[in-house]
Amino acid sequence: MSQFKSEFLNVLSERGFIHQISDPEGLDTAAIAGPITGYIGFDATATSLHAGSLVQIMMLRWMQKTGHKPIALMGGGTTKIGDPSFKDEARKLLTVEQIATNLAGIRQVFDRFLTFGTGTTDAKMVNNADWLDHLNYIDFLRDYGVHFTINRMLSFDSVKLRLDREQPLTFLEFNYMILQAYDFLELARREACVLQMGGSDQWGNIINGIELGRRVDQRQLFALTSPLLTTSSGAKMGK
């Protein structure tokens, strides 16, 4: 017997797509009550997505097939920084032109799995450059930086891994987790999005977004992560 009442979570559970949920009962109740909107973020670091992204793509697909609205968030803004999560070194910075080319290629991948449109459960593709490129740095620090502590950020496994290995972690990369949290808040405001999904390595970043939404807008948001698709040696599949 399944532990969930909603078709959405039942399907994900049956397929082994669930690693952790921030509030299982709350998300299950929301999914039963009516269509919810959820998203997964993808940085545009290559012209196509890698095999490790397949689980996330299928999560969005099943979200749509069970009557909910999926958003594919393209990291046109955050790709300019690079996600440091469980990386041994900083990513190579891409040009604006390279990012634009990569975004166009990635869109073709999603067209094969999701139905895009303007309907209640039609998928939507959003680019976080739409808001990140226009932020005023001083205002952003005053309004949102106050909600993040260095103590907590240093406690994340992805950060501790780099520091324990005495590998450099730049201030540029350190900002990534704040911007990702802000993405969740923006999508909650713009699209009534209540759920962020991702691989298990993104748990800390997603929880940051939930806490930011609660502190700034008193919103109830949810996190759902999936097991990582790994190589035979146990390493995360990536570009």
Steps between C-alpha positions, in 0.01 A plus 500: 500500500636842404568757769357781285144592401581715196564340164799728444698383802385141457639490147832654602527261794422192291773596253759557768522873431464614863802537724374763745198731547501799733135458608355179350154538651472867406609443141271198466205706623580786262526260204160351584333841536570604141766566241825617655793660323849362545836558338849367448794721412749417225817699442599556138854366520477294179296489178298204630418332829697200622371156601503604865216746428266229370345431839421870549348525152279199569391651831374805312335275241315298763403817682325614184347158425343490848329836455747758626702782343875450450748782449843445350711782640792584277798643684587775257601710800649245739703333224710817497617397848490121504360259759777395743298210648734203547744630237875464550571833335327807360320464169642676198309824448304515174432800278150637454505370142596148612220498756244611239610221265477244778151615600374455145636146489354403837153623400493237226550228761199611704278520193527121476371437851268788596199671345549877507216750481281734702262247656470416868729198476706604198872516563682831503864586443635794700845661501628632833701763314164680467533612863860431601647719225309799635569473872645797684781349706468731802122463517529123460747474789282716725174322418616138473861462613394559858313167495813291434770426756856403416480246783222309325651531155827354625310204645382373160673180392577645157691787660668292770626257237694774321634649822600162647700432186653847527363582156411864426136609516462844348266773622340482154403136554394567858233734365348220290300348786349840584397560140348152474295565813386830351393317182250299706360818654466667159320200351268486801411864441479488120357153438346396835764227507507301825741215425864477400637163398855393426771245566589411857814716477272806474320444831677777691450753220129417473447524876658846486226602256227359722630692800540821299139475380379447856700788646433756228147416379373254763453242222472126542735341247619143450814310402522162329829340402579188300788254528798595285577305187861392545778335305628150579754658735227682693575847362215731403434504127568846362634695211 
